[in-house]
Amino acid sequence: MKKLLSVLVGLMLAVSAAGGAVTAFADDTTADPTPDFSDNFDSYSTEGFIEDDASFRQNWENELMLNIDGNEMAAADSECKGVAQVIADPTGGAAGNKVLHIKNYDPIGSFFYISPKGLRVQDFEVSFKMYINRSAQEPWVGLSVRKDNNVRYNGCNNVLMTLKTVEDASVTPAREVLPLAMLRGYAGAGNPQDKTKDIDTYDEDNPGNQVSNYDSEGNYNAQKNIMRNWITVRFKVETVDGKTQYSSYVTTADGVENYLGMLEYSSKSVDGYGYVSLNACISDVYIDDFQLTNNDEEPAPVLKAAPQVSIAVSNVTETEADFAVTVDDPDGAMDGLGLDYIEFVNTADENDMVRVTDVTATKVTGLKAGTEYRAVVTYSYDIDDGNGIKIGQASSDPFKTTGQSTTDPGDDNGDDPAPTDPGGGCGSSLAAVGLGTAAGAVILAGAAFVALVVKRKKD
């Protein structure tokens, strides 16, 4: 198997037939501008977790691994830590075969993802083998594709394709079903928008967007068992007549490839090149022989660096405060766009805010005395990824105005304020504006800069 160590530096890898040994070729003239990616996991150590293995981090990434490698803008995502490791194949496979074991059901966490490092594609196919160990809590495994930022599916623009394990033990043998769902994720939007009903095989009364070990007439077929059986999953993303088609297939133990359906969907934010991630939610699953076939004719465009924006507040009085926004935009991603507005949000009531639309201003008025606020600056930028203009936000440290609050403490009924609903769903603990890496909006809470707006192009 070929294994791509890093498309960022153009290294090409060839995996020898014996033992999954890796040979690296550093000659840039041989680099494929539209590279494939494959990994059978045989070359990695079985000691520790994947984030602890530098060789694994050369090939794969998520925010946790980027953070370990020194990217301070990447979040040290705790739910991706200590849940995935390479192990000897426990299913009786070939001698020396290794698999990726993802085990992230409660209480360890709920959501996990990894992506081929640095790889951005538009049209492609992904296939991998999967062995499902449990059905409790209806776990799912799938892909996020055309991601404009390589973070969680509910923190970036992407299309999410999932296969959920559903088991009905009220019949014997148990009915096992693997339904396909497709969803549209948005940057900072919490839960994605469900597009499953738009899949061509979807029928509420007679669903075709699934594979099961029972047919429509109730006949059981052990060769189509979903659980504790190696199955092969294939996803395809292609542009046809200007529209994108997302399709999925599952090959069961009987050797039959089952077509689960296709969604035709286009949006400027997800029609271009993007990252691809393997996702798993509340799962206990083995993955093997991951392969991405790149069908692009042109390489992905070179991205501009996303701007780094911060806001600081000073000289706070009862009703006023000075503020300063600092922008570091080395590649000019904000040129022609820039700051949109600044909001001063009451931390106890986010519907209570003062908005400043003059982005050249340095003072806010109209605040309430004795009230805690945070300043949030909203800005627009374009990193030339083909996915259009992005919206970013940066927040200050909380600050409190002087004086006595106008709210009468005697009116307090003693109830705690209602918690903010994170939106629910697997992996929903991601903060709505916590977009993470340098490819997306940067949130610099606690910034101590006191400066006027600065725009700077790379020399």
N, C-alpha and C positions, 0 to 999 in steps of 0.2 A: 504494500500500500504506500501511496505517496502521503507524506505528512508535511503540512505547511508550518514551518516554525514561526515565521513572522512575515506577513505581507507588507508590513510597514517598512521593512528594510530590504525586501525583495529576495529573501532567502528561499531557495527551492530545496525541498527535502525528498529523498527517495527512501522508502522503507523496504529493506531486504526481505526476502521470503522467509528467512530463518529468524525466528524470535523477535520480529518486529524491530530489528536494529535500525537506527536512523543515521543516514549520511547527509550532511549539509553541504550545499554548494553555494559559495559566496560570490560567484561570478554574476554581477548584476545584468550582464548582457543576456543571460539565459532566463531572466525573470519573466514570467508570464504576466502581461498587463491585466488579464482577466483570469486570475488563478482559481483553480478548484481548491477544495479543502477536504481532507479525510483523516480520520483518526480511529485506530482500533484499540487504543489504550494499552497495548502490550508493552510499550517501552518505558512506562512509568513505574515508580516505586509503589509498593503496597503499604508503605509505612506512612502513617499520618493521613491528613486530609489534603485535598487537591490544592488548596490555597497555600499549603506549606511546601509544595514541590515547585521549585523554580523552573524546572523543565516543563511542567504543566502550564505555568503562567506564561511561558514563552509562546505557547500555542493558543491558549484560551484566555478570556478575560471576563470579569464582571467588576463592579465598582469595588468590591472587597479586595480583589487581587490587584487592581490598579492602585488602590490605596497602600497595600503592602509594598508595592514596587515604587512608592514615593510620590504618587500623584495626590497632592493634598486636596485637590478639588473633588476627588472621588470619595464618596461616602463609604465608611467601613461598615457595610451592610451586615448587621448581625445575623439576619436570617439566612444568609448564604454561608455562614461560618460553621464549620464542624458538622456538615450534613452530607458531604459528597466525598467519596474516596474510591480509589482504584483498588480492586480486590481480585484475587484468583477466582475464576469462574466457578460459582458454587452449584451450577446446574448440570454438571457432568459433561461440559464441553471439551474441546480438544486440549491436550496437554499443553500447559503454558499459556492458555488463553486467559486474558484478563478483561474485566468489565468495569464500567463506571457504576457505582452503587450510590443512588440518591435516596436518602432516608430522611425526610424532613416533615413528618407528621408530628402533631403535638406530643410532648411539650417542647420539642426542640425548636420549632418554628413552623412556618407555613409555606413560604415561597422561596424558590431557588431558580437562578438562571446562569448560564454561561454562553459566551459567544466566541466564534473563531476570531482570533485577535486581529483587530484592525481591518477586518474584511467587510467591505460594503458592496452590495450587489443589488441589481434591479430584477433581472429575470434569472431563475435558477430552479434546481430541484434539490431537495434534501431527503435522504433516506437514513434510517437507522433501525437496528433491532432492539426490541423492548421485551422485557420479562417482568410482568406485574405481580407483586407479592401480596397485595392487600386491596380491599375495596371499601373498607370503612371510611366514612366521611366523603365518599365519592371523589377520590383523588383524580387529578388530571395531569397529563403531560402534553406538551405542544410546542409550537414555535411562535415567536414574535418576529415579524418580518418588516422590512423597509422602515426600520426604526431610525428616526432622525437624531436620536441620542441614545447611547448604549446604556440605558438604565432600565428600571422595571417597566413592565408593559403599561402600568397606570401612571407613568411619569413622562411619556413621550408619545409622539405621533407614531402609530404602527398599526398593523393588522395582526390580530392574535387568533391563531388556529389551535384549538384544543381537542383532545380526546379524553373523555371522562370515563372512568371505570364504574359501572353500575352493576350490582349483583343482587338478584332476587332469590333468597334462600327459602322462600315459601314453596318452591317446587324442587323436586329431586330428579336429576341433578340440578344444581342451582343454575338459574338463568343468568348469563353473563352478557352484558351489552356494552359496546364501546361507541357512543354517539359522538359525532363531529359537531363542534360549535365554532362559529367565527364571530369575532368582535372587532370593533374599531376603537383603539386607544387614542387618547389625546394628551398633549403636554399639560401636566398639572390639573387634569380633569377628574381625578379619582377613578371611579369604576368606568370601564369602557362601555360603548354602545353596542348592544347585541344585534348582530346581523344574521343570526342563524336562520330566521324565517325566510331570508332571501336566497338561501342555498337552493340550487335547482332540484335537489332530491328531497327537500323538506316537505313533509306531509304530516300534519298533526295526528291524523287517524291511522296512517300507515307509513310511519317514518322510514325513509330510504337513506337518510344520512347517518346510518349506523351499521355495525356488523355485530352479529350475535351467534351464540351456539344453539339457538332455536330459530327455525324458520317461521314464516308467517302462518303456517298451519300447525305450529306447536311441536314439530319434530326436532328432537335433540340430535346434535352432531358433535361428538367429542373432538373432532379435528378442527372445530371452529371455537374451541375454548379460548377465551381471552386471557384468563389468568393462569399463572404458573405454566406458561407455554411461551416459547419464543415466537413473536410475531414481528413482521417487518412493516414499518410505517414509512409512507412516502408523501411528501408535500411538494406541490409544484406551483410556482408563481411565474406567470408569463403575461406579456403585453400582446393583446390581439386587437388589431384595428383601433389602436389608441386607448383601449380599455384593459384593465388588469383583471386576470382570472386567477383565483386562488382555489386550488383543488387538493383533495386528499384521498389516499388509498391505503388499505391495510391488507397485507398478505398473511393469511392464517396458516396453521400447520398443514392443511391439506394442499398447500401450494397455490391456492386461488387468490389472485389479487382482487380485493373487493373495493369497488368504487363507492366512496362515501358522499361525494358531491362537489359542486363548484359554486363559488360566489364570484359574480362579476361586480366589481366595485372600483370606482375611480374617485380620487380626490387629490388636489395638487399637493397636499401635505404628505401623501404616501405613494405618489406615482413615480417618484424618482428612486435613486439609489439609497440604500440604507443598511444598517446592521441587521444581523440575524441572530436570534438567541434561542437556545434550547431551554424551555421552562418546565418546571415541575412544582406541583402544589400538593401539600399534605400527602406525599407519595412514599412508597417503598418499592423502588423499581431498579432493574439493571438495564443499562444501555450499552450497546456494542456496535461496532462498525458504522460510525457516524460518517456520512459522506455528503458533501455539498458539491454539486456540479454547476459550475458557473456558465450560464448561457448568454451572457452579455457579449456584444460585439465590440463595445468600447469600454475602456477602464472607467472606474468611478472618478468623478471630478475631484480635484484637490480641494479640500475644505479650507475655508478661512477659520482662524481661531475665533472662538466666541468671545465677545467682550467680557471683561470683568468689571462689575459695577458695585459700588458700595455707597452707603449714605450714613452720615453721622450727624448727630444733633447736639447743640451746645446752647449756653446762655438761656436756659429755660426759666420762664416766669410763670405767673398765674395763667395767662391766656396766650402767651407768645413763645416762640423758640426760633433760634437760628438753626439752619441746616445747610449741609454741603454734600453734594453728590460728586463722587470721583469715578471717572470712566477710564479704563485702560483698554483701548481698542487697537491693538497692534496691526491688524489686517484690514481695518476699515469696514468691519461688518455692519457698523451702524451708520455708515455714510448714506445720506439721503433719508435716514430713518431717525434714530436717536431716542431721546427720552420722550415719554408720552405724558405722564403726570406723576405727582407725588401725593400719597394719601397718608394722613395721620390718623391711625385707627385706635380707638378705645379698646384696650386689651380685654376689658370686661364685657364689651358689647361691640362686636365687629360691624354691626350696622350703624354705629355711631362713629362718624369720621369727618374729617375736614380734608377736602381735596384741593390741591394747588395745581392749576393747569398751566401756569406760567413757569416753564421749566428753567428759566433763567433766574427765578426768584431765589432768595437765600433766607427768607423769613416767613414763618407761618403765623397767622393770627386767628382768633376765634376759638382757641382751645378752652376747655373747661378746667377750672381750678381744682387742684387736688386729685387729678385723674391720671392714670397711667396710660401712656400711648406707645405705639411703635410707629416709626416712619417706614413706608414702603414705596419704593420707586419702581414704576413700570416702564419698560423700554422695549423697543423693537429692533431686530437685527436680522441679517441674512448671511448665512455662512456658505452660500453658493453650493448647497447640496442638492439642488433641484427640487426641494420640498417647500420652497416659499419662505415668507417672512415668519419669524418666530417671535413670541412674546416672552420676555423674561422679567423677573422681579428680584429685587434685593431689599433686605430689611435691616433696620438699625437695631441696636439694643433697645429694650424698653426704657422709657424715661417717664418721670412723673412731674406734672406741673406743681407749682408751689400753691400755697393757700389752702383753704378749706373746701372740700368737695361740696357742691350744691345739692348732692343727694342726701336726704335726711336719713341718718342711720336708723331712726325709729321706724322707717318704712320697711326695713329689711324683714322679710318673713322667716329668715333663718335658713332658707333653702339654698343649697349650693347651686351655682349656675349650671345649666344643662351642658353636658360635655359636647364638644364638637364631634359630629358624626363623621368618621373617616371615610364613610362610603361603603364599608363592608367589603366582603369578597376576599379571595385569597390574595395575599400580598398587599392588602390595602393600607398597611401601616405606613406606607410612603407618604410623607407630607406632600400636600397638593402642589406646592411650589418648589419642592426639593428635587430639582432636576439633575443635580450632581455634576457630571464630568465637564471637562472643558468644551465638549461638543454641545453643551446646552447652557441654560441660564445658570449663573453662579450666584449663590446666596451667601453673603458674607455677614452673618450675624456677628455683632460685636466689633464692627469695623471702627477704627479709631482715627480715620483720616478726616482732616478738616481742610477741604480744598474746594475750589470752584470746579465746574465741569471741565474736563480736559478730553479732547479727542486727539488721537495720535495714530498716524498711519505708519506702517512698517517702512523703513527707509529702502 
